[in-house]
Every structure is written in structure tokens, then in C-alpha cells.
Amino acid sequence: MLAELTAYKALPGLKALTGYGVSIQAMNEQLVYFEKFIEDFIPACDATYRDLKAPITQECGRLTNGSSELICRTGLSLKRN
């Protein structure tokens, strides 16, 4: 779904900004950043989806022993008091 939205909605929308006075050069510069972001973001979302799709007991175990990739991807940290 994310890949579809970015490929068919967001990218064409970004390119269409040239019709609203945004220079082609500025659009191309932003397009490079956006495409790089998407290249990293979609695989991270896919991995997170797979983690969340698995039984929650598996993720609870990984949270307990500090091996949760989900926490690493989201940038969250768990602090024990």
C-alpha cells in the first residue's frame, strides 16, 4: 500500500509542482531526497509489519531481552527504573 501511494500519488504530485511555479531544478533536488527517503522507509515499514504480524509473545520476549528490532526501527528506547 505504501509503495502504491508513493509511486502513484506522492511522486507525481511532487513532479506536478512545476505547474505551480516551482522550478524544475528545485523539484529535481527534492525528488532526489524524497526517493532516497522512500527507498529506506518502505523496507522499514515492511519489516515492522512483519514483526507486528507475528505473535505478540515473540515481540515481548525480544523486548525483554533487548533484541527487539521494532524498537530500533522506531527509535524508541525502553528504560527500566
C-alpha positions as CSV (number, residue, x, y, z in Angstrom):
1,M,0.0,0.0,0.0
2,L,2.8,2.5,0.9
3,A,4.7,1.7,-2.3
4,E,1.5,2.2,-4.3
5,L,0.7,5.5,-2.6
6,T,4.2,6.9,-3.2
7,A,4.6,5.6,-6.7
8,Y,1.1,6.7,-7.9
9,K,0.3,9.7,-5.7
10,A,3.2,11.3,-4.0
11,L,5.8,11.2,-6.8
12,P,3.5,12.5,-9.5
13,G,2.3,15.1,-7.0
14,L,5.8,16.3,-6.4
15,K,6.5,16.4,-10.1
16,A,3.3,18.4,-10.7
17,L,4.6,21.2,-8.5
18,T,6.4,22.6,-11.6
19,G,2.9,23.6,-12.9
20,Y,2.5,25.8,-9.8
21,G,5.7,27.8,-10.3
22,V,8.2,25.5,-8.6
23,S,11.4,25.4,-10.7
24,I,12.3,22.1,-12.4
25,Q,15.7,22.3,-10.7
26,A,14.2,22.7,-7.2
27,M,11.7,19.9,-7.9
28,N,14.5,17.6,-9.1
29,E,16.6,18.4,-6.0
30,Q,13.7,17.5,-3.7
31,L,12.9,14.4,-5.8
32,V,16.4,13.0,-5.0
33,Y,15.8,13.4,-1.3
34,F,12.3,12.0,-1.5
35,E,13.3,9.0,-3.5
36,K,16.1,8.2,-1.0
37,F,13.7,8.5,1.9
38,I,11.2,6.2,0.2
39,E,14.0,3.6,-0.6
40,D,14.7,3.4,3.2
41,F,11.2,4.0,4.5
42,I,9.2,1.3,2.7
43,P,11.5,-1.6,3.6
44,A,11.5,-0.4,7.3
45,C,7.7,-0.4,7.2
46,D,7.6,-3.9,5.6
47,A,9.9,-5.2,8.4
48,T,7.8,-3.5,11.1
49,Y,4.6,-5.0,9.6
50,R,6.2,-8.5,9.6
51,D,7.3,-8.0,13.3
52,L,3.8,-6.9,14.3
53,K,2.2,-9.7,12.3
54,A,4.0,-12.3,14.4
55,P,2.5,-13.5,17.7
56,I,2.9,-10.7,20.3
57,T,4.6,-13.1,22.7
58,Q,7.6,-13.3,20.4
59,E,8.0,-9.5,20.4
60,C,7.5,-9.4,24.2
61,G,10.4,-11.8,24.5
62,R,12.6,-9.7,22.3
63,L,11.6,-6.6,24.3
64,T,12.6,-8.3,27.5
65,N,16.0,-9.5,26.3
66,G,16.8,-6.3,24.4
67,S,16.8,-7.8,20.9
68,S,13.7,-6.0,19.5
69,E,14.3,-4.7,16.0
70,L,11.0,-2.9,16.3
71,I,12.3,-0.7,19.0
72,C,15.5,0.0,17.0
73,R,13.5,1.0,13.8
74,T,11.1,3.3,15.7
75,G,13.9,5.0,17.6
76,L,12.3,4.3,20.9
77,S,14.1,3.3,24.0
78,L,13.0,1.3,27.0
79,K,14.3,2.4,30.3
80,R,14.0,0.3,33.4
81,N,13.6,2.0,36.7
